[in-house]
Amino acid sequence: MFTLIFIIILSFGCTRENLASSRQQVVTSQEQSFTLKTGVYSLEGYNAGSGSVDYKGTVTIDKKGEVYGIEWRIEPLQTQIGVGILSDSILSVGYLDASGQDLGVVSYRLLGEGKLDGKWASIEGRQTGREVLTWKSE
């Protein structure tokens, strides 16, 4: 299963060079219109059951057609890559840790211009965690 997801992600071409795009997509959510900005976001992450920030880093979001490429750089040395789709105000993403030891899913809800709130689950866990993304730059 790890191999299949890894091949899908590689075939998407999710590389650092491909993640430099600045395209945007408008999303309508409950009478408000938000733009899913591509580019670099700051990341604050909360492990299952935690009330304080457990990890920080950056997330880069790129768009290719109807599909999004996502790359997480979690301090100090962890990298994850993923592929996602946007439906209404939800960005759903499957991810793989670059070490090949973990994979999972995350669903981000667009809260406003440049702000996403996500709920994630790892194949290794039985609980969910949370991530907050705030847009930084293209």
mmCIF file of the C-alpha atoms, coordinates in Angstrom:
data_MODEL
# 
_entry.id   MODEL 
# 
loop_
_atom_site.group_PDB 
_atom_site.id 
_atom_site.type_symbol 
_atom_site.label_atom_id 
_atom_site.label_alt_id 
_atom_site.label_comp_id 
_atom_site.label_asym_id 
_atom_site.label_entity_id 
_atom_site.label_seq_id 
_atom_site.pdbx_PDB_ins_code 
_atom_site.Cartn_x 
_atom_site.Cartn_y 
_atom_site.Cartn_z 
_atom_site.occupancy 
_atom_site.B_iso_or_equiv 
_atom_site.pdbx_formal_charge 
_atom_site.auth_seq_id 
_atom_site.auth_comp_id 
_atom_site.auth_asym_id 
_atom_site.auth_atom_id 
_atom_site.pdbx_PDB_model_num 
ATOM 1   C CA . MET A 1 1   ? 0.000   0.000  0.000   1.00 0.00 ? 1   MET A CA 1 
ATOM 2   C CA . PHE A 1 2   ? 2.884   2.378  0.812   1.00 0.00 ? 2   PHE A CA 1 
ATOM 3   C CA . THR A 1 3   ? 4.314   1.694  -2.637  1.00 0.00 ? 3   THR A CA 1 
ATOM 4   C CA . LEU A 1 4   ? 1.051   2.459  -4.454  1.00 0.00 ? 4   LEU A CA 1 
ATOM 5   C CA . ILE A 1 5   ? 0.562   5.795  -2.668  1.00 0.00 ? 5   ILE A CA 1 
ATOM 6   C CA . PHE A 1 6   ? 4.217   6.691  -3.169  1.00 0.00 ? 6   PHE A CA 1 
ATOM 7   C CA . ILE A 1 7   ? 3.950   5.946  -6.917  1.00 0.00 ? 7   ILE A CA 1 
ATOM 8   C CA . ILE A 1 8   ? 0.790   8.071  -7.181  1.00 0.00 ? 8   ILE A CA 1 
ATOM 9   C CA . ILE A 1 9   ? 2.498   10.964 -5.431  1.00 0.00 ? 9   ILE A CA 1 
ATOM 10  C CA . LEU A 1 10  ? 5.618   10.624 -7.590  1.00 0.00 ? 10  LEU A CA 1 
ATOM 11  C CA . SER A 1 11  ? 3.545   10.511 -10.771 1.00 0.00 ? 11  SER A CA 1 
ATOM 12  C CA . PHE A 1 12  ? 1.869   13.753 -9.683  1.00 0.00 ? 12  PHE A CA 1 
ATOM 13  C CA . GLY A 1 13  ? 5.298   15.354 -9.845  1.00 0.00 ? 13  GLY A CA 1 
ATOM 14  C CA . CYS A 1 14  ? 5.204   16.846 -6.359  1.00 0.00 ? 14  CYS A CA 1 
ATOM 15  C CA . THR A 1 15  ? 8.642   18.424 -6.272  1.00 0.00 ? 15  THR A CA 1 
ATOM 16  C CA . ARG A 1 16  ? 9.928   21.615 -4.698  1.00 0.00 ? 16  ARG A CA 1 
ATOM 17  C CA . GLU A 1 17  ? 10.141  23.218 -8.168  1.00 0.00 ? 17  GLU A CA 1 
ATOM 18  C CA . ASN A 1 18  ? 6.502   22.392 -8.911  1.00 0.00 ? 18  ASN A CA 1 
ATOM 19  C CA . LEU A 1 19  ? 5.392   23.869 -5.605  1.00 0.00 ? 19  LEU A CA 1 
ATOM 20  C CA . ALA A 1 20  ? 6.318   27.464 -6.507  1.00 0.00 ? 20  ALA A CA 1 
ATOM 21  C CA . SER A 1 21  ? 3.118   28.366 -8.346  1.00 0.00 ? 21  SER A CA 1 
ATOM 22  C CA . SER A 1 22  ? 0.909   31.280 -7.302  1.00 0.00 ? 22  SER A CA 1 
ATOM 23  C CA . ARG A 1 23  ? -2.444  30.241 -8.812  1.00 0.00 ? 23  ARG A CA 1 
ATOM 24  C CA . GLN A 1 24  ? -5.602  30.573 -6.745  1.00 0.00 ? 24  GLN A CA 1 
ATOM 25  C CA . GLN A 1 25  ? -9.066  29.020 -6.638  1.00 0.00 ? 25  GLN A CA 1 
ATOM 26  C CA . VAL A 1 26  ? -12.190 30.702 -5.280  1.00 0.00 ? 26  VAL A CA 1 
ATOM 27  C CA . VAL A 1 27  ? -14.311 28.650 -2.873  1.00 0.00 ? 27  VAL A CA 1 
ATOM 28  C CA . THR A 1 28  ? -17.826 29.603 -1.761  1.00 0.00 ? 28  THR A CA 1 
ATOM 29  C CA . SER A 1 29  ? -18.721 28.604 1.793   1.00 0.00 ? 29  SER A CA 1 
ATOM 30  C CA . GLN A 1 30  ? -21.924 29.558 3.625   1.00 0.00 ? 30  GLN A CA 1 
ATOM 31  C CA . GLU A 1 31  ? -22.535 32.862 1.826   1.00 0.00 ? 31  GLU A CA 1 
ATOM 32  C CA . GLN A 1 32  ? -18.844 33.820 1.880   1.00 0.00 ? 32  GLN A CA 1 
ATOM 33  C CA . SER A 1 33  ? -16.311 33.483 -0.893  1.00 0.00 ? 33  SER A CA 1 
ATOM 34  C CA . PHE A 1 34  ? -12.759 32.494 0.070   1.00 0.00 ? 34  PHE A CA 1 
ATOM 35  C CA . THR A 1 35  ? -9.721  31.990 -2.089  1.00 0.00 ? 35  THR A CA 1 
ATOM 36  C CA . LEU A 1 36  ? -7.555  28.907 -1.620  1.00 0.00 ? 36  LEU A CA 1 
ATOM 37  C CA . LYS A 1 37  ? -4.193  30.539 -2.120  1.00 0.00 ? 37  LYS A CA 1 
ATOM 38  C CA . THR A 1 38  ? -1.310  28.505 -3.418  1.00 0.00 ? 38  THR A CA 1 
ATOM 39  C CA . GLY A 1 39  ? 2.116   29.140 -1.973  1.00 0.00 ? 39  GLY A CA 1 
ATOM 40  C CA . VAL A 1 40  ? 3.679   28.858 1.472   1.00 0.00 ? 40  VAL A CA 1 
ATOM 41  C CA . TYR A 1 41  ? 1.724   28.589 4.726   1.00 0.00 ? 41  TYR A CA 1 
ATOM 42  C CA . SER A 1 42  ? 2.985   28.583 8.311   1.00 0.00 ? 42  SER A CA 1 
ATOM 43  C CA . LEU A 1 43  ? 2.041   25.407 10.178  1.00 0.00 ? 43  LEU A CA 1 
ATOM 44  C CA . GLU A 1 44  ? 1.078   24.839 13.797  1.00 0.00 ? 44  GLU A CA 1 
ATOM 45  C CA . GLY A 1 45  ? 0.264   21.235 14.645  1.00 0.00 ? 45  GLY A CA 1 
ATOM 46  C CA . TYR A 1 46  ? -1.399  19.528 17.583  1.00 0.00 ? 46  TYR A CA 1 
ATOM 47  C CA . ASN A 1 47  ? -1.009  15.819 18.267  1.00 0.00 ? 47  ASN A CA 1 
ATOM 48  C CA . ALA A 1 48  ? -4.002  13.781 19.454  1.00 0.00 ? 48  ALA A CA 1 
ATOM 49  C CA . GLY A 1 49  ? -5.312  15.008 22.797  1.00 0.00 ? 49  GLY A CA 1 
ATOM 50  C CA . SER A 1 50  ? -2.945  17.977 22.972  1.00 0.00 ? 50  SER A CA 1 
ATOM 51  C CA . GLY A 1 51  ? -4.065  21.473 23.890  1.00 0.00 ? 51  GLY A CA 1 
ATOM 52  C CA . SER A 1 52  ? -0.835  23.204 22.921  1.00 0.00 ? 52  SER A CA 1 
ATOM 53  C CA . VAL A 1 53  ? 1.287   23.398 19.767  1.00 0.00 ? 53  VAL A CA 1 
ATOM 54  C CA . ASP A 1 54  ? 3.367   20.205 19.420  1.00 0.00 ? 54  ASP A CA 1 
ATOM 55  C CA . TYR A 1 55  ? 5.111   20.987 16.128  1.00 0.00 ? 55  TYR A CA 1 
ATOM 56  C CA . LYS A 1 56  ? 5.685   23.844 13.686  1.00 0.00 ? 56  LYS A CA 1 
ATOM 57  C CA . GLY A 1 57  ? 6.870   24.226 10.127  1.00 0.00 ? 57  GLY A CA 1 
ATOM 58  C CA . THR A 1 58  ? 5.694   25.242 6.681   1.00 0.00 ? 58  THR A CA 1 
ATOM 59  C CA . VAL A 1 59  ? 3.279   23.790 4.155   1.00 0.00 ? 59  VAL A CA 1 
ATOM 60  C CA . THR A 1 60  ? 3.508   24.554 0.442   1.00 0.00 ? 60  THR A CA 1 
ATOM 61  C CA . ILE A 1 61  ? 0.383   24.114 -1.697  1.00 0.00 ? 61  ILE A CA 1 
ATOM 62  C CA . ASP A 1 62  ? 0.535   23.966 -5.507  1.00 0.00 ? 62  ASP A CA 1 
ATOM 63  C CA . LYS A 1 63  ? -2.277  23.414 -8.015  1.00 0.00 ? 63  LYS A CA 1 
ATOM 64  C CA . LYS A 1 64  ? -2.167  21.305 -11.185 1.00 0.00 ? 64  LYS A CA 1 
ATOM 65  C CA . GLY A 1 65  ? -5.508  21.249 -12.935 1.00 0.00 ? 65  GLY A CA 1 
ATOM 66  C CA . GLU A 1 66  ? -8.052  19.982 -10.414 1.00 0.00 ? 66  GLU A CA 1 
ATOM 67  C CA . VAL A 1 67  ? -5.429  18.415 -8.131  1.00 0.00 ? 67  VAL A CA 1 
ATOM 68  C CA . TYR A 1 68  ? -3.267  19.950 -5.411  1.00 0.00 ? 68  TYR A CA 1 
ATOM 69  C CA . GLY A 1 69  ? 0.271   18.988 -4.464  1.00 0.00 ? 69  GLY A CA 1 
ATOM 70  C CA . ILE A 1 70  ? 1.188   19.564 -0.832  1.00 0.00 ? 70  ILE A CA 1 
ATOM 71  C CA . GLU A 1 71  ? 4.572   19.486 0.890   1.00 0.00 ? 71  GLU A CA 1 
ATOM 72  C CA . TRP A 1 72  ? 5.026   19.707 4.659   1.00 0.00 ? 72  TRP A CA 1 
ATOM 73  C CA . ARG A 1 73  ? 8.367   20.774 6.161   1.00 0.00 ? 73  ARG A CA 1 
ATOM 74  C CA . ILE A 1 74  ? 8.024   19.989 9.857   1.00 0.00 ? 74  ILE A CA 1 
ATOM 75  C CA . GLU A 1 75  ? 10.782  21.286 12.119  1.00 0.00 ? 75  GLU A CA 1 
ATOM 76  C CA . PRO A 1 76  ? 13.439  20.178 12.528  1.00 0.00 ? 76  PRO A CA 1 
ATOM 77  C CA . LEU A 1 77  ? 13.872  17.515 9.802   1.00 0.00 ? 77  LEU A CA 1 
ATOM 78  C CA . GLN A 1 78  ? 10.583  15.850 8.807   1.00 0.00 ? 78  GLN A CA 1 
ATOM 79  C CA . THR A 1 79  ? 9.179   16.086 5.266   1.00 0.00 ? 79  THR A CA 1 
ATOM 80  C CA . GLN A 1 80  ? 5.842   14.797 4.001   1.00 0.00 ? 80  GLN A CA 1 
ATOM 81  C CA . ILE A 1 81  ? 4.295   14.972 0.543   1.00 0.00 ? 81  ILE A CA 1 
ATOM 82  C CA . GLY A 1 82  ? 0.684   14.637 -0.465  1.00 0.00 ? 82  GLY A CA 1 
ATOM 83  C CA . VAL A 1 83  ? -1.966  14.957 -3.125  1.00 0.00 ? 83  VAL A CA 1 
ATOM 84  C CA . GLY A 1 84  ? -5.360  16.523 -2.563  1.00 0.00 ? 84  GLY A CA 1 
ATOM 85  C CA . ILE A 1 85  ? -8.678  17.604 -4.030  1.00 0.00 ? 85  ILE A CA 1 
ATOM 86  C CA . LEU A 1 86  ? -10.852 20.602 -3.197  1.00 0.00 ? 86  LEU A CA 1 
ATOM 87  C CA . SER A 1 87  ? -14.611 20.185 -2.775  1.00 0.00 ? 87  SER A CA 1 
ATOM 88  C CA . ASP A 1 88  ? -16.644 23.162 -1.599  1.00 0.00 ? 88  ASP A CA 1 
ATOM 89  C CA . SER A 1 89  ? -14.576 24.506 1.307   1.00 0.00 ? 89  SER A CA 1 
ATOM 90  C CA . ILE A 1 90  ? -12.742 21.252 2.161   1.00 0.00 ? 90  ILE A CA 1 
ATOM 91  C CA . LEU A 1 91  ? -9.244  20.345 0.929   1.00 0.00 ? 91  LEU A CA 1 
ATOM 92  C CA . SER A 1 92  ? -8.858  16.560 1.370   1.00 0.00 ? 92  SER A CA 1 
ATOM 93  C CA . VAL A 1 93  ? -5.303  15.228 1.234   1.00 0.00 ? 93  VAL A CA 1 
ATOM 94  C CA . GLY A 1 94  ? -3.563  11.865 1.370   1.00 0.00 ? 94  GLY A CA 1 
ATOM 95  C CA . TYR A 1 95  ? 0.037   12.115 2.583   1.00 0.00 ? 95  TYR A CA 1 
ATOM 96  C CA . LEU A 1 96  ? 3.197   10.044 2.856   1.00 0.00 ? 96  LEU A CA 1 
ATOM 97  C CA . ASP A 1 97  ? 6.138   10.727 5.110   1.00 0.00 ? 97  ASP A CA 1 
ATOM 98  C CA . ALA A 1 98  ? 9.387   10.978 3.136   1.00 0.00 ? 98  ALA A CA 1 
ATOM 99  C CA . SER A 1 99  ? 10.861  8.250  5.352   1.00 0.00 ? 99  SER A CA 1 
ATOM 100 C CA . GLY A 1 100 ? 8.189   5.869  4.011   1.00 0.00 ? 100 GLY A CA 1 
ATOM 101 C CA . GLN A 1 101 ? 7.275   4.920  7.587   1.00 0.00 ? 101 GLN A CA 1 
ATOM 102 C CA . ASP A 1 102 ? 3.941   6.732  7.838   1.00 0.00 ? 102 ASP A CA 1 
ATOM 103 C CA . LEU A 1 103 ? 0.968   7.734  5.719   1.00 0.00 ? 103 LEU A CA 1 
ATOM 104 C CA . GLY A 1 104 ? -2.418  9.191  6.438   1.00 0.00 ? 104 GLY A CA 1 
ATOM 105 C CA . VAL A 1 105 ? -5.099  11.713 5.562   1.00 0.00 ? 105 VAL A CA 1 
ATOM 106 C CA . VAL A 1 106 ? -5.895  15.299 6.456   1.00 0.00 ? 106 VAL A CA 1 
ATOM 107 C CA . SER A 1 107 ? -8.997  17.388 5.729   1.00 0.00 ? 107 SER A CA 1 
ATOM 108 C CA . TYR A 1 108 ? -8.564  21.155 5.815   1.00 0.00 ? 108 TYR A CA 1 
ATOM 109 C CA . ARG A 1 109 ? -11.541 23.515 6.088   1.00 0.00 ? 109 ARG A CA 1 
ATOM 110 C CA . LEU A 1 110 ? -11.078 26.979 4.570   1.00 0.00 ? 110 LEU A CA 1 
ATOM 111 C CA . LEU A 1 111 ? -11.875 29.443 7.347   1.00 0.00 ? 111 LEU A CA 1 
ATOM 112 C CA . GLY A 1 112 ? -11.126 32.652 5.495   1.00 0.00 ? 112 GLY A CA 1 
ATOM 113 C CA . GLU A 1 113 ? -8.590  34.238 3.196   1.00 0.00 ? 113 GLU A CA 1 
ATOM 114 C CA . GLY A 1 114 ? -5.324  32.381 3.810   1.00 0.00 ? 114 GLY A CA 1 
ATOM 115 C CA . LYS A 1 115 ? -6.503  30.366 6.827   1.00 0.00 ? 115 LYS A CA 1 
ATOM 116 C CA . LEU A 1 116 ? -7.116  26.602 6.968   1.00 0.00 ? 116 LEU A CA 1 
ATOM 117 C CA . ASP A 1 117 ? -7.994  24.357 9.899   1.00 0.00 ? 117 ASP A CA 1 
ATOM 118 C CA . GLY A 1 118 ? -7.233  20.669 9.472   1.00 0.00 ? 118 GLY A CA 1 
ATOM 119 C CA . LYS A 1 119 ? -7.978  17.369 11.132  1.00 0.00 ? 119 LYS A CA 1 
ATOM 120 C CA . TRP A 1 120 ? -5.528  14.532 10.437  1.00 0.00 ? 120 TRP A CA 1 
ATOM 121 C CA . ALA A 1 121 ? -5.145  10.815 11.076  1.00 0.00 ? 121 ALA A CA 1 
ATOM 122 C CA . SER A 1 122 ? -2.136  8.575  10.626  1.00 0.00 ? 122 SER A CA 1 
ATOM 123 C CA . ILE A 1 123 ? -2.307  4.922  9.638   1.00 0.00 ? 123 ILE A CA 1 
ATOM 124 C CA . GLU A 1 124 ? -0.308  4.236  12.821  1.00 0.00 ? 124 GLU A CA 1 
ATOM 125 C CA . GLY A 1 125 ? -2.747  5.973  15.191  1.00 0.00 ? 125 GLY A CA 1 
ATOM 126 C CA . ARG A 1 126 ? -6.216  5.620  16.627  1.00 0.00 ? 126 ARG A CA 1 
ATOM 127 C CA . GLN A 1 127 ? -6.870  9.311  17.324  1.00 0.00 ? 127 GLN A CA 1 
ATOM 128 C CA . THR A 1 128 ? -6.906  12.482 15.275  1.00 0.00 ? 128 THR A CA 1 
ATOM 129 C CA . GLY A 1 129 ? -4.696  15.537 15.459  1.00 0.00 ? 129 GLY A CA 1 
ATOM 130 C CA . ARG A 1 130 ? -5.155  19.110 14.293  1.00 0.00 ? 130 ARG A CA 1 
ATOM 131 C CA . GLU A 1 131 ? -3.234  21.546 12.078  1.00 0.00 ? 131 GLU A CA 1 
ATOM 132 C CA . VAL A 1 132 ? -3.699  25.253 11.512  1.00 0.00 ? 132 VAL A CA 1 
ATOM 133 C CA . LEU A 1 133 ? -2.275  26.788 8.309   1.00 0.00 ? 133 LEU A CA 1 
ATOM 134 C CA . THR A 1 134 ? -1.821  30.531 7.815   1.00 0.00 ? 134 THR A CA 1 
ATOM 135 C CA . TRP A 1 135 ? -0.797  31.861 4.407   1.00 0.00 ? 135 TRP A CA 1 
ATOM 136 C CA . LYS A 1 136 ? 2.634   33.526 4.257   1.00 0.00 ? 136 LYS A CA 1 
ATOM 137 C CA . SER A 1 137 ? 3.660   34.081 0.633   1.00 0.00 ? 137 SER A CA 1 
ATOM 138 C CA . GLU A 1 138 ? 3.566   32.898 -2.971  1.00 0.00 ? 138 GLU A CA 1 
# 
